[in-house]
Amino acid sequence: MPEQRKRKLFSVREELIRKSREAALAAVQVFNNPNITFKSEIFIVMMVIAWTYLLHAYYRGQGIEYRYYRQEGNKRKFTRTSKNGPYKHWELATCIDDAACPLAQEVKLNLKFLIGLRNEIEHQMTTRIDDLLSARFQACCLNYNDAIRSLFGEKYGIDQHLAFSLQFSALQDEQIDLLSGRKDLPKNIATYIEGFDGMLSEDEYNDSKYSYRVIFVPKLVNKKGQADKVIEYISPDSAEAQELNITYAAIKETEKEKFKPGTIVKMMKDRGYPKFGMTQHTNLWQEHDARKPGKGYGVWVEKQWFWYKRWIDVVEQHCRDNAGRYS
C-alpha cells in the first residue's frame, strides 16, 4: 500500500475515533444534566452515532469495506445518499450483524435493544423512561469504554472523563412504586421492551453487558474518621442478596471463572464426545476467531490463554451439532 494512502487511512480512522468519543461523552453529559428532560432520546441517538463511528473506524483499520455497493462485473458501484451526495455507509445494525464484528453477543443485544427503542421513540413522544432504562444505558457506556480500549488502545478510554452521577434527594417509597409500575410509559414502548426481553434467555437478560443493574442503600460508618464507601458490591450468593426484593439485582462478581483448553477437552469427553480432542478444539476457536478482542470468550493471563464459560457453551453446542463425528 502506498505511503500516502496509509497516512490517509490512518487519518480517517483517527477522525472517526475522535468523533465517536465526543458523541459518547456528549451522550453521558446530557443524561447527567438535571436541566434536560429529553435525556433518554438524546442519549440513545448520540450513543448510536458513537458506536457507528467506532465500528467504522475498526472496519477501516481492518481493510473491510463498510460502504454500500453493488457489484457490476469486476467493478463496485457504490451507493450514494442522493444523486450527487456522499457514499452511503453501513448503519449500526449492519455493522453489528456483519461476521467481522468484534463485539460479544451480549454487547450486540444491548445495542439492538437501543436501536429498536430509537425506532419506537422516533414516532411517538416518550415520558418517564429515563429511570426505567438507565441500567441498559449504563451497560451501553461500560461496553463502549471496554470496546474502544480493547480495539484501539488504553489511551482512548473515556472512563477518566466520567464519574457517577449524584442527586440531591433520596428516592421515596412512592417514587420507587411509580418507577417499578412503569406508569405513564407509552404503550408502544412498554410492548417493545416486554417483547425484546421475552426473546432473551435468562443468562442473556441477566448479563451485565446487556443491562447493568446496581442497588444503592444508605450506609453508616462505624467509627469517626472512617471512610464511607458510596457503593458497595455484594456477592449474588450471599444472604443479603437472597433477601433483596425482586425489583433489584445484585452485581455479579467481576472475576469470571477461567478454564484451560485441556480442561474443556476433558469436559467434552466426559459429556459423551470421546473423539473431540485438542486438535478439534484448536480448529474450532480458530474458525470462530474466538481470541479476537471484544468477543469476550477468554482472556490472556501471564502469557497463557484461558477460556470463559460462554466459550464452553459454544464448544458443547458444536459437539452436539456434530455428535456423529465425536461420539
N, C-alpha and C positions, 0 to 999 in steps of 0.2 A: 504494500500500500504506500503511495507517495507520501512524503513527509507533510506536505501541505494539507492533504486530505486527513491525515492523522490528527493534525492540530485542529482542524475544523470539527472532526468527530468528537474530540475531547472537549472543545469549547462549547458545543451544543449540549453535550451531556452535562457539563458543569452548570450551564444555564438552567437546564431542566431541574437539576437537583436544587439549585438556589431557589427557583420559583416554587418548587414542591415544599421546601422547608418553610418559606414565607407563608404559603397557603395554610400549612398545618398550624403554624404559630398563630396566624390570624384567627383560625377556627377556634382554638382554645381560648385566646384572649377575648373573643366575642362571647363565648359561652360563659366565661367567668365574669363578664361585665354585668353588674347588678342593674344598670340603667337600660339594658336591652331586653325586650320581651319577645323578640323573634329569634331566640337563641338556637333552638334545635334546627330550624330550617337553614339558617346561615351556616351552622356547624357542618351539617351534612353536605351542603353544596361545596364548601371550602375543602372539606376532607376528601370528597370525591375527586376534586381537582388535584389535591396534594398527592393522592395515591396514583392518579392517572399519570402525572408528570414523573413520579418516582419510577413507575414501571416503564414508561417511555425511555427514561434515562438508562434503566437496566437493559432493556432490549437493544438500545442503540449501542451500548458498550459491548453487547454480545454479538453484534452484527446481525440482529434479527429484524427483518422488515416489519415495521408496525404501521405502515401506511396501507390504506385500502387500494387494491388494484385488481385488474382483470388481465389474464394472460391472453395476448394476441400473437400467436405464433411463438417466435423467440423473444418477443418484446413484452414488457409490462406496461399496461395503460393505467396510470394512477388516477384515482378518483379525486375530484376536487369538490370543495364545499359549495361552489357555484361555478358558472361557466368560466369565469376568469379568476376565481378565488384560489386560496391556498390548498395544498393537498389535505385530504381528509385522513386523520389519524385514528387509530383504534380508541374507542371509548373504554372506560374502566371494565365494564362487563366482558368485553372481548379480551382485554389484557389478562384478566384472571382466569378466563376459560382456556387460554392458549396452553398447549402442552409444555411450553418452556417456562411457564410462570413459576417463580421460585418460592411462592408463598405456601405455607402449610394450609391444610384443608380447613381448619377452624378459623384461620385468618380470612380465608376466602368466604366462608359462611357469614362472618361478621360484615364483610364488605357487601355481599349480596343482599343481606338484610337492609343495610343502609341505602343501597341503590333502589331497592323496591320501595322503601319508605319515602325516598326522594320522589319517586314516580307518583306516589299517592298524594303527597303534600303539594305537588305541582298543580293539582286540580281542585283542591279544597283547602280553605284556611284551617289551620290547626290551633288547638288550645291545650294547655296543661300537659304537654308531653315531655317537657324538659326533665323533670324528676323521674318520670316513669322509665325513660330510656337512657338515663345517664350511665348505667352500667355498661350498655353496649357502646356508648361514646367513649367511656374510659378505656375499654378494651381496644377500641379502634386507635386511640392515642398511643397506648403502650405497644400495640402491634406495629404501628408506624415507626416508632422510635427504634424498636428492635430491628425492623426491616432495613431502615436507612443505614444503621450502624453495621449490620452484618453484610449488606450488599456493597456498601461504598466506603466503610471505614468508621472507626470510633469518632473521629473528629466531626462527623456530620450529625451526630446525635443532638437532639433538641431538648433532652431532659435537663440540661444545665440552665435552660432558659425558663423552665416551668416549675411551678410549685403547687401544692394543694390549695384549692380554693377555700377560703374561710367565710363564715357567715356570722352575723351579729346576734342571732337568736337561735334557740334550740327548737326542734320540732315539738309541737304539742300533740297530744293524743288525737285530737280531731283532725289535725293536719295529716297525720300518718294514715288515718282512716280514709281520708279523701284520696291520698296517693294510691293506696292499695286497692281502693274501689274503682279506680280509673274513671271517676265521674267527669263529665264534660269532654271525654275523649271522643272524637268523631268516630262514627260507626265504621267508616271505611278503614280508618287507622287501626281500630280495635280488631276488626276482622282480619286485616293483613297480618298483624302481629301474631294472633292466635293461629292463623293458617301457616305462617312461616315456622313458628316454633313447633307446631304439630308435626312438621316434616322431619324434624331433627331427632336423632337418637338421644337417649338420656345423657350419654357421655358428651356428645356434641353440645347439647344445651348447657351442661354444667361446666364446660371447659372455659377457663378464664380468658382465652383468646377470643371467644365468642361474646361473652358477657362477664365483665369484671365486677363482681359483687363484694361489697365491703359493708360491715356493720360497725357503727360508731356507738360507743357507750361512754357515759360520764365516768371518769376515773380520778380518784383522790390519791395523793401521795401519802406515804406512811410517816415520813419524818420531814422536819423543816430542812430546806436546802436540797431536798432530794428532787432530781429532775423528773418531770412528769412526761410520759410518753403520750403524744397526741393520738397515735394509732397503735393498737396492739393486735397482733395476729394470734389466732388460736388454732390448734390442730383440729381438723374435722372429726377426729376420733375421740376428742376429749368429752368429759361430762358436760362442760359448759356448752359445747357445740350441739350436743344432743338435746339440750333444753331450749335452744333458740326457736323462736316462732318460725313457722314455715315460710313466712314472708321474706326472711333473710337467708343468706347462705354464708357459711364460714369459708374463709380463704384456704385453699389447699396449700400444702407445704410447697415451697418453691423448688426444693431439691427433688428431682424425679428419679425413680429407680432406674438403674442402668444395667445393661446386660452385654456380656461379651459374645462374639459371634459363635464360639463353641457352645456356649450355654443355649443359644437359640436353636442350633442344630440338634442338640440333645433333646430339647423340648419337643421338636417336631418328630424325632424318632420315638419318643415316649408317647406321643399322641397318635401313633399309628402310621408314620411315614418313614420307615426304616431306610429308604433309598434316597432320602433328602440329606445330602452331605454338605461339606464346606464349599465344594465347587459350585453346587447348585445355589447356595446362599450368596456366594460372591457374584455369580452371574445375575442373580435376581436384583441385588442392590445396584449393580452397575446398569442394568436395564432401566431401573427406575431413577437412576442418578440420585439415589437416596441420601448421599452425603452432601448434596448441594445445600449451601447456606440458605436458611429461610424455610426449608421443608419441615424442619422440626422432628426428624426421625432419630437423631442422635447427637452426640457431642464429642469433641476431642478432649481428653483428659490425660495430661502427662504423656503426650505424643502417641496416645492409643485411642482408637475409636470405640465408643460404647453406644449401644442402641437403646432407645426408649421403648416402652411397652407398645406404643402405637405402631412401631415398625414390626413388632412380633405379630400384631393383628394382620398386617399386610402379608407377612410370610405365611401365616396359617391359612389365610384366605387363598393364597396361591397354591398351597398344598392341597386344600380341599378341591380347588378347581382342576387340579392335575393329579387326583388321587390314584388313578390308574398307573401313572408313571412312578409314583413314590411309594406305593403300598407294597 
